[in-house]
Amino acid sequence: MVNGTELYDIEKDRMQLHNLAGKHPEIVQPLLADNADFLKEVKTNHEYNEFPTAILLLLEKNWLSCRTLKNYLFIILPLIFKQ
């Protein structure tokens, strides 16, 4: 799932051009439920709460503007590891 609203078959659509979420709600709903459970669990970890909010927002903003993981990594990794 991308941004909780997009679903792609990355074996057939590596560029993530064809959102399948509307065609496959039976896949989307369990993924969203699993993600909600995961977030509930990790938010209890003190390390999650110590992660700077600005970085979380930056990650989200940049992820939304990228169409592929490769593009996302090229944008965000230099920002995270900037010294």
Sequence and secondary structure as in RCSB ss.txt:
>XXXX:A:sequence
MVNGTELYDIEKDRMQLHNLAGKHPEIVQPLLADNADFLKEVKTNHEYNEFPTAILLLLEKNWLSCRTLKNYLFI
ILPLIFKQ
>XXXX:A:secstr
 BTTTB   TTT TT  S  GGG HHHHHHHHHHHHHHHHHHTTSHHHHHS HHHHHHHHHHHHH SSHHHHHHH
HHHHHS  
